[in-house]
Amino acid sequence: MQTLAIIHPEIKDVFEGPVTIKLWSRTDPFPTLGPVVGVDTETELITETNLAPPMVVMGVFDPANKVCYICYWEDAASFINQLSKREIYQFYFNLGFDEMVEDNEDNEKALMDAIEFGRVRDMQIRIQLNDIATIGYIPWNHWSLEDCSNTILNVQLDKGEKDDPESHRLTFRRGIQITPKQAEYLAWDCMSTWALGVKVPEQPTEVQHTKGMVVLAHISANGFPVDPLVFDEFERLLQKQRDEYRLKLLDFGFPDPYTKEVDENANYKQFVLTQATLFGQLSDMETEKPYNLNKGNMRMALVYMFNFADEPQRTIEFEDSVKYWLTQEKSKNLRKQEKILYDMLVDEFNLLPYMTAGKDIAMNAFFGHILENLLTQQEEKVTAGYNIRQAIEYASEIMDAHPHWLSSEKPVGPRTYLQNHYKHLEDSTPGLELPRTPNSGEIKLSLQDMWLLEDAGVKDPFVDVYTHYTHATKYLSTYLNRDNIKADGKIHAKFTNLMKTGRTSCTRPLT
């Protein structure tokens, strides 16, 4: 039996090392274990259609002998089978996942028998049942092994960066020998799982909840098959119904709900930044400073462009000037020479309406399209310089085609229209109080709230049409959402094993 490493755990008041990590194979004799062990598995990456991916290694910590046994997936079935047939308690954290992973390797399903006989416990279940019994709720940091180890054992598990593809927990692969660091990582998980079982007292119903966790995990992994023909027909009927209500809403003067409200100002600010970034890359300009996007800086950039355009020998100076604009964080005010050039620019190109427009979108869009046109001239810049006049004409044509960018009037959107209508109903109907959302205070009506209008003697055709429209929309987005159907043609539910009431919840399909 090969020794992989020796580590010194720091689980105070529960266990003190050193712990020997040994590699076990099915040709080795089965070790003599103590009455309780901590178990964990490491797998390849989870995918949306495989919630129980292939096992790579399994770890079993035996505190009686201060040894953590690790076996590769080829040998795991033999170890699981022999372990589960003995009168030994197995402690897991998130057993639902580990059981499915081990179940895939063991044709005899010995672990399921051990679960049935009550010899397998889940520490997440134990901790959360203890929380409900003692403080009445489950804290946010009692849902993962990492957090529970930190708060209960005062042990920081090395899980690496969650988004780092090179972290220990994300690099286990079949056919690739595990590293000493990965072995230690697995051993710590096994030891912490066991130690949590020692620190937190056993709960009266944890055996039943542990079994329930396994069942729910299998339901989630197996998924619910979707009949595509039935799905398509219901989707068609609901879409038809929603389209009919939409047309009725338009007859009332309601803004078209199929037209998504767009924050054009935000979009064009992003557009300008994108163009400026591309321009900087093409001109070999790199800066770590953020872009200071305001009218003053844009005016300054236009002045520099105008001053240095059409002069090939001053290309470098032009690029330096734009770089200065991208990185400077000074006042919006222009210096004397810059002001003179700016006045020339305004006079020659009649830019005043764009510069003084009340909405930032006008200047953002104008400058962004100038940069866009300049980008198309990159290949000619060495011999012909920058044709700023061509760029300004290009941007001006786009601006002329969108006169609403210069308007200070904002069209009434669906939300404003709806709130105005609801408030009018309240004001014109004595005693009528419509439900409001707690945070925003906006009035919100659903089909279930129609009795309020009926009791007040209000018959409003618009509200009736609108609530039926939102009802159809809700069903389409929630119950007939194609994004919930995964590549295997099934919906995989997301279960929470324990709520503070002791019940189980199913919150949403896995996404």
N, C-alpha and C positions, 0 to 999 in steps of 0.2 A: 504494500500500500504506500503510494508516494506521498511524501510530505510536501505541501505546496508553500506554506508560509506559517509563521508564528506571529500573532498579533497580541497587543496588550489592551484589552478593553478598559473603558473608564466608566462603567455603569456602577456608580457608587451605591452602597448599601444593598446591592442585589448580587453583584458578581464582580470578581477581580481576577484577571488573567494570570499568566498568559494562556492563549488558546492556540492549539495546533490545528492547522487546516490540512486535511488529508484527502487525497483523491481516491475514491472507491470505485471498483469495477465489479461486474458480476462474477468474475473469477476469484474475487477475494472472499474470505469468510465473512458472514454478516457480523458486525460488531456487537458487543454486549453494551446495550444502552441503558440509561437510567429511566425513571418512571415518566419523565416529561421531556419532550424535545421541541425546538423551534424550527419551523420549516418554511422555506421560500423557494420560488422558482425564478429563473431568468429565461426570457424568450426572445425570439426575433420580434420585429416591430409589429404592433397592432395595426390592422387595416380596417376600413369601414365595413367590410364583409367578413372579416375573420377576427372576431373578438377573443379567440383563444389561439393565438399563433403558435407555431412549433416551439417546443421547449428546447433550450440549448443546454442548460445545466440545472440541477436541483441541489439545494443545500439543506443539511439537517444538523442542527446544533445540539449536542449532547452535553448539558452542563455538568452531569455527574462525572464525566471523564475529561471535561474541558477540551473537547474535540469538535470541530465542525467538519462533517463529511460532505464532500462535493462529488457528484457523479454526473457524467455527461448523459445526454438524452438516451443513448443506446442502452445504458445501464440503469436508467431511472426506474423502469417498470419493475425490475427485479427488486430494487431497494424498496419501492413503494409497497410492493406485494408482501414482502417479508415484514416490513415495519407495521403495516396495517393489520396483520394477523396476530400481533402481539398486544399484550395488555399495557400499551404505552400511549399516553396522551400526546396528541399532536397539536401544537399551537400554530395558527396561521394568522396573517393579517390580510383581509380581503380574500377569504377562502373561495368565494364564488369563482374568481379568476383562476386561482391555483388548481382548484379541483378539476376544472375543464381542461387545463393544460396537462395535468397528470393523467386524467382520464383518457386523453388521446394516446398515451403511451402504454397504458396497462389494459390489456384485453380482459383481464379478470375483474376489473373494476373493484379492486380490494379496498380502495379508499372510501368508496361509497358504503361498503359494509361497516367500516370503522366509524363513519359518520352516523350511520343508522344506530350503532350500538353506543353512541354518545362519547366516543373516545377522541373526537376531533372538535376543537373549539376555535372560534374566530375572535381575535383580540379587538378588532374594530367594534364588533358587536358587544363584547364585554365592556369595553370602555364607554360606549355610548349608552348602554343600559344603566351603567353606574352613574353616568351624568344625569340621566332622566330621573333616577331614584334619589339623587343627592341634591342637585341644583335645579332640576326641573326643565332643563333644555340641553341641547348638544352644542358646545362651543364651536365656532368656525374652525378652530385649529385642532379639532379632534376627528378629522376625517381621513388623514393620511398617516402612514407609518412615520414619515419624516417629522410631521408636526407633533404627533403623539410622543415620539422619542424625545423631542426637544422639550415639550412642556411637562411630561411626566417623569422622564428619566434624566432630564438635563443632559442629553446626549445629542450632539449635532452629527447626523448622518451625512456622509459625503455623497450627495446625489448629483453633483455637478450642475452646470448651467442647464436649465430646462430646455433652452433652444439650441444648445450646443450639440451638433450631431456626433461629436467626438467624445462626449461624456461617457463614463463607465456604463451607465444604465442603458444607453442607446446603441452600444457597439457589440452586443452579444450576437454571434452568428454561428449557425451550424457549420461544421467543417473547419472552424477556426479555433485553435487552442486558446483558452482564456488566459489572460495575463494575471500576474500576481495581484495587481491592483483590482482587477475584476473579482478575483477570488476573495480578497479582503472585503470588497463591497458587498458581495453576497453573504459572507460570514457575519458582517455587522447587521445586516437585515435579519438574519436568522436569530442572532443573539438578542437583538432589540425586541423582536417579536416574543421570544421566551420571557425576557425580563419584564415586559409589560404585563404578561400573565401573572407574574409574581407580585408586582406592585399593586395591581388592581384586583380587588376581590371578585371571586366567582359570583355570577348573578343567577337568580332562580330560573329564569326562562331562556338562558343563553343557548342551550342545546336546541330548543325549538327554533329560535331565531337563526341559529347557524344553519340548520337544515333549510330554512326558508331562503336564506341568502343563496345557497347552492341552486335551489329550484329557480329563483328569479334570474340568476346568471345564465342558466341554460335557456330560459325563455327569451332573454335578451339576445343571446348568441344565435339561437335557432331562427328568431325573427317570425314575423307574421306575413305569409305570402299574400300578394295582392293579385286579384283577378283583373287583368288589364282591360278586358271588355266591359266589365261592370264599372271600373274606374272611369274609363273614357266616356261611358254613357252618362254617369252622374255628373262628370265634369261638364259635358256638353249641355245638360239640362240647367245646371246652375249658371253657367256662362250665359246661356240664352236668357235666363231670368234676370241676371244682373244687367245685361245689355238693354232689356226692356225698361228696367227701372232707371237706368242712366238716361235714356231718351226722355223719359218723363221729367227727370230732374232738369234737363236742358230746357224743357218747355217752361219751367218756373224761373228761368234765368240763372240757375245755379251754374257756377264755373264747371267746365267739363272735368269730372273726376278722373277721366282717363289721361288727362294731360298733367303730367307730373310737374309740380312746382319746382322751379330751378332757381337757385341763388346765383344769378348770372354774375353778380359782383365777385362772389367767391370763386366761381369758375374762371373768370378772366384774370383774377389775381394769380391763380394757379397757372393759367396759360402764359402770363408774362414771365413768371418764374421759370417755367419750362423752357421758354424761348431763350431767356437770358442764360440759363444753364447750358443749353446747346451751343449758344454763341460762344460762351466761355470755353467750352471743350474744343470747339473747332479752332479757336484762336490760341489754344494752348495756355489758357488763363486758369489758374487754380487758386482757390481761396477757401479758407476754413470759416470765414466770417459769414454770418447770415446776410441775406439780401434785405436792405432797408427800403421797402417798397412804399414810396409816397410821391406826391406830385412834384415836389421840389427836386427829388433825385431824378425823376423821369425828364423833367425840363432840362436839367443839367446834362443828362446823357444825350438828349436831342441836340443841345447846343454843341457838344463835342463832336457828335456825328456830322453836323452841318459844317463845322469849322474844318474838320480834317477829311471830309469826303472829297472824292474826285482828285486826290493827290496821292499817286502811288508811293511817292517817296516818304509820305508821312503815315504809311500804314501802321508801323510800329507805334507811333505816337497815338494814333487813333485807338489801337487795342489797349494801350496803357491807360488811355482816358476812360474807356468803358470799364476796364478793370477797376479804376479808381471809383467810378460810380457804384459798381457792384459791392465794393468793400467799405466805402466811406460811411461814417455814421455822424456826420456833422450837421450843421443847421440847414434848413431848407432854403435859406436865403442865398441868392447868387452873388458872387463877387462882381465888382464893377465891370471888368472885361467880359465876364460871362453874361451880365445883364445886357450889355450892348449886343452881343451875339444873339441872345434870346429875343430881343426886340426885333432884330433883323429877321429872325426865323418867323416870328409871328406875322410881320408885315409881308414877307415874301410868300408865305404859304397859307395865310389866313387861318392860323391855328388857334386863335383866341377862343372860339366856342368850345373847342376840345379841352383847352387848358383850364377854363373857368367853369366847366360843367359841374353841376351840383353833385352828381353821382361819380364816385371814383371809377366806376366801370368804364366810363367814356375814355378817360385817360389811360387806364389799364389796357383796354382793348386797342386803342390807337397805337400806343407804344409797342404792345405785343406784336401787332401786325407789321409794324415797321421792322422789328427784329426778324420776324418771319420772312419778310421779303429780302432783307439783307443776307439771310442765310442762303438764299438761292443764288447769291452773287459771289459766294466764296471762291469759286474756281477762277473768277475773272478779276479778283481784287488786286493781284500783283501787277497786272498790266493796265487796268483801267480804273483802279481805285473803287471807292464805294459810291454808288449812285444814290445819294440820299434823296434826291428829288423823285426818283422812280419809286423808292420805298414809301415816301410820304404820299404820293399819288395813290399807290396801292392801298395803303391804310385808309386814306380818305374815302375811296370808293366803298370800302367795307363799312365805314362809319355812316356814309350817306344811305346805305341800304338798311341801316338799323337806327332810324331816328328815335326810337323809344329809349335808346341808351342815354340820350341827352335830356329825357323827360324826368321831371322830379315827381310825377304822379306814379303811385304804385297801384296796380290793379287789385281789386278785391279778390282775395283767394277763397277757396272753399271753406277754410276754417273761420275766416272773418264773416263770410256770408252766413254760415250756420249759426255762429254765436249771436250775430245781430238778430237773426230770426227768432232764436230761442228767447232772447231778452225781450223782444217785442211781445212775444206770447205772455211772458211773465207780467210785463208792465200793463198789458191790456186785459189781464184776467185776474181779478182780485182773489187773493188767497192761494194762488198757484205758486208753488216753490218746486223748481226742477232740481234733480240731483246734480251735484258738482264734484269734480275730481279734487281730492284733498290738496294737492300741491299747487296746481295752476289755477284752481277755482273756475275752470271752464265747465259749462253745462254739457252733460253727456247723457244722451237718451238711447235706450235700446228697446227691443220689442217687449222686454219684460217690464219696462217703465210706462208702457202706453196706458195703463190703468190710471195713472196720475192725470192724464189729459181727459180720459173718459169721466172720472169723478168730478172734474172741474167743468164738464160740459163743453170741452174744446174739441172741435173737429177740424183738424188741419191736414189737408191733402198732402202738402209738401212734406211734413214730418212723417206721415205714413209711408210715402214713397221713399224718403231718405232712409228710414230705419230698415225697410225691406231691402234696399240696395246694400247697406252695410252688413246686413245679416247674410246675404248671398256672398258678399265679398269675404266675410269672415270664414264661412264654410269652405270657400275655394282656397284660401290661404292656409287654413289650419288643418282641415280634414281631407282636403284633396290637393295637398301640396306635393308636387312631383319630386321635390328635393328630398322628401322623406323616404322615397323608395330608392334603395341602393342597387348596386350593380347586379346583385343576386335576385332582384325582383321582390325583395322583402322589406318590411319596415322593422327596424330593430329598436325596441323601446328602451328608454333610459329609466332604470329603477333606482329608487333610494330605499335602502333596506329598513332604515329606522327614521321616523320623525319623532318630535318630542312627545307626541301622544302615544308612541309605541307602535304606530301603524306604519305600513309601507306605502310609498307613493310612486306613481309613474308620471314623471313630469313632461317628457317630450320624447319624440323619436331621436335616436342618435344622429348627429350631423357632423 
